[in-house]
Amino acid sequence: MNKQELGAFLRSRRERLRPEDVGLPSGPRRRTPGLRREEAAVLAHISTEYYVRLEQGRAPRPSGEVLAGIAASLRLTDAESDHLHVLAGTAPTRTRLLRREVRPSILALLDRLPQTAAFVTSAAFEVLAWNDLAAALMEDFAELAPDDRNLARRAFLGPAGPGPALYGISDAAEFRHHVVMELRATVARYPADPRVAGLVAELRSASPEFARLWERHDVQAAPMLTKTFRHPVVGEITVDCDSLALTERDQHLVLYSAPPGSRDAEALALLQVIGAEAGHCPR
C-alpha cells in the first residue's frame, strides 16, 4: 500500500468535483475547491475521520468494499478505480522488474509489415525494437545509447542530438500528457524497478512541465488515433496510430500506417526507399 500516493490521488480526485456533480447543493461560497472531505465520506458510507486519515496517509489498508464506495463517491472512471486499487495494495502488483526483452515472434513481425512503421515500447516508453521504416520516420535508434531510446525522456528533455524534440509531431502536448499518465500507472505496477523510479525522479527534477503534470494525478489518457510528422525530407505525413498491447510482457506494439493510395502512403513508401539516413537525426 502506497499511503502517500493514495492520499494524494484521493485528494486530487475530490478537489476536481463540484457539489452539484454528485447531487449536493453548492451552498455558500467555499474556501477550497471541490467536495469537502466530510461530503466525500458520507457519499462513500464511511466515517469522516477515516476518510481524512486516508487522505493524510495515516489509515490502514482499506477493504475492497470501502474502495468501491470511495470510487463511486468520487465518480472515478474504470481506469482511475483500477489505479486506486493498485495504490491501496488490493490489486495484483508486479513486484519483479519491468520486462524489456521482446518476443522473437514480434521481432520477426516488425520486418514483415508492409509500408508500416512499427516499434515496440516498454511500459516506461523505452523503444525496445523497431523496423527500418520506423527508423526512417523517427530516427535510427540503433545509433543511440539505450537511455536515449526513451520517448518519455525525449518528450520532456529533448533529443540527444540535432533535430526537433518529438520528430515534429502535431500532438506533442497531448503525447506528453499521455506519457505522464502512463508512467504514473507504471510506477504503481513496478514499485521495485529502480530504472522506472529513476526515470520519473529525473523527469520530475529536470522538467517543470513534467512535474506540473505529475501533480495532477491523472491516470486515463485519450486515445491517439492519428498523428502528423513533419519530416525534413518528405514533409508532413499523417498516419493512423494503432497501439497493440502485448499484455504478458506489459509492452506495446505501435503501428503507424496510411490508407493505400493516399499521399501519406506514397510518402511512407518513399521513406522506405530512402531509409533511416533521411531521418531526423542522421549520424
N, C-alpha and C positions, 0 to 999 in steps of 0.2 A: 504494500500500500504506500503510495507516494502522497503523504499527507499534505505537504505544502502545495504541490501541483493540483491536487484535488481541491483544496480550499480556494486557490486562485481561479481555477476553472469554474467552480460554482459561483464565485463572486462575479466573474465576467459575464456569465450567462444570466444571473439575476439582474445585474445592472442594465442589461440591454432591453429588459421587458418594461412595459408600462402597465399600470394597474388595469387599464381598460383592455389590454391584451388577454388578461386572464379573468375578465368579468367582474373586476372590482371597480368601485368609484374612484376617480382620481383624487378627490378630496382637496384639502388646502395645499398651498404651494409646498413642494418638498425641497429639502436642503440637499439631498443626494439623488443621483439618477436611479431609475429602475424601481423594482419592488423593494419593500422593506424586508428585512430578514424574517420578522415575525409573520409577514404575509406569505412568504415562500414556505415557511414551516407549516402554517395552517393548511395551505394547499397540498402539502406533501403528507399531511396527517402525522407529523412528528412534533416534538416539543421545540419551542424556540431556542431553549438552552442548548439542545443537542445540535440543532442546525448551526447555531453560532459557533459552536466548538468545531464543527466540520469545516466551516469557512476559515477558522483560525488555525487549522491543522492540529487540533488537540484532541479530537474524538477518536475512539476505537473504530475499527473497520465496520462500516455499515453493512447490513444484510442486503441480499438481492431485492427483497421486498421494499426496504427503505429506499434503495437506489431507484427502483421503478417509480416510487411515489415522487421522489425528487425530480426525476426525468420528466414525469408528467406535469408537475407543478411549474417547471421552468420551460416547458414546451420544447424540449430537446428533440432534434432530429434523430433518425436512427444512427447516423454516424457519431453524433455527439453523445448519444446514450451509450454506444459501444465504448467510446473513449472514456466516459465516466466510469464504466465498469473496469476498464483496464487500470485506470488510476487508483481505483479502490481495491484492486487486487482480487476482484471476484470474477475476472475473465481470464482465460489462459494467457500467460505471458511467456514469451520466448526468452529463456534465461541464457541460451547459448549465443554465440556471436552471429552476426548477420552473415548470411551465406553469399559468397562472391564468385563462386565457380559456376559457369554456365553449362547446362546440359549439352553434350555433344550433338544431340539431335537438333537443338536450337541453333548451335553454331553452323551446322550444315544447312539449315533452313535459310539463314541470313543470305547466303550466296545463291540461293535458288529462287529468290523473289524477283520477278522481272520488273524493271523500272520502278522499284520501291526502295526508298532509303530506309534502312532498318537498323536498329541498335537495341541493346539490352541494358537496362539500368537496374541497379540495386535499390533497396528501399531508402538508401541515403543519397540517391541521384549520382552514384558512381557509374560511369559508362564502362561496362564490362566487356562488351563485344559489339562489333559493327561491321557493316559491309562497305564496299567501295563507294557506293553512291552516297551513303551517309557521310563518309569522309569527304567526298567532293562537295556536298551541300553544306556541311557544317565546318569540319576541319579534320585533318589527319591525326586522329587520336593516338596513333602509334608513335608519333613524334613527340608526344607529351609525357611528362613524368606521371606516374599513376595518380598522385594527389591532384594534378591539374586536369584529370579527366573527370571532374566532378561538376555537374551542371549547376548545382546549388552554389558552389564556390564561385563559379564563373558568373552566375546571375548577379551576385551581390558584390564580388570583389574584382570583377573584370577578368580579361584573358591574361594568360601568362605571356603572350607575345602580341604582335600587332593585330589589329582587327577590332571590329565592334564587339561589345560585351556579350551580346547574345545573338550573334550571326545576323543582326539586323531584323530580328523577328518583330512582327507587328504587335504582338500581345505581351511585351516584356513585363509590364506591370502586373498583368494577370498571372503570368508564369511565376513571378517572384512570390506573389501571394499564395499560389498553389504550392510552391516549394516549402514555404514556412508551415503550411497546414500539414503537408505530408511528413515533414521532418518531426513535427510535434508528435504525430502518431507513431512514428518510427522510434523515437526516444522512449515512448511509453512501452513499446513492444520489446525493445532491446536495451534495457537499462544497464546491462553488463558489458556492452560493446564499447570499448574505450575510443574507437575511431569515430563512432557516431557521436558520443558525448563531446569529443574533441572538436569535431566539425561544428556542432552547434555552439560551443563555447567560443570558437574562433569567429564565427559569423556574428554572434551577439556582441563581441568585443570590437570587431573591426568595421561593422556595418550598422550605422544608426537606423537605416531603413529596416534591416532585418530585426534589430532589437525592438523597434516600434511595432512591427507586425507580430513578433513573437508574443508581446504582452497582450495582444488582442485575444489570444487563446482560441482562435478559430480552428476548426478541425474538419470542415466539409468544403470541398472545392467544387466549383462549377466545371463541368467537362469542357475541354478544349477540342472542338470539332474540326476547326481549320486553323491554319497558320500561314502567314506570309513571310517569306525570307527575302531579304534584299541582298542578292548575291552580286559580288563585284564583277563577275564575268557575264552572266546571263540575265542579270536584272532581277526584277521581282518574280517570285514563284509562290503561288498559293497552293498549298497541299491540304489534302484531307488527313486528319490525325486520328490514328487508332492506337490505343494502348491496351495490350492483352496481358492480363495478369497471369504470371507463372507462379501459382499460389504456393506450391510445395517448397519453393526457394525464396518466396517473397521478392520476386523480381518482376520487371515489366518488359515486354517486347513492344517497342514503339515503332510504328509504321507510318511513313509519310509517302503518300501516293497522289496521283492526279487522274481525273477522268480521261479515258483513252480519247485521243484525237484533239484534246484541248491544247491551248498554247502552253499551259503549265506542264503537261505531259511531254510536249516537244522540248521544253527547257530541261526537264529531268533527263530525257534521252540524250540531249547534248552534253549534259554534265557527265552522264555515264561514259561517253566517249572521251571527254576531256580528262576526267579522272580527278583525283584528290589534289593534284598540283594546282588546280584552278580554285581551290577552296579559299576560305577567308584568311588562313594563317599558313601560307607556304613557308617551308623551311629550306 
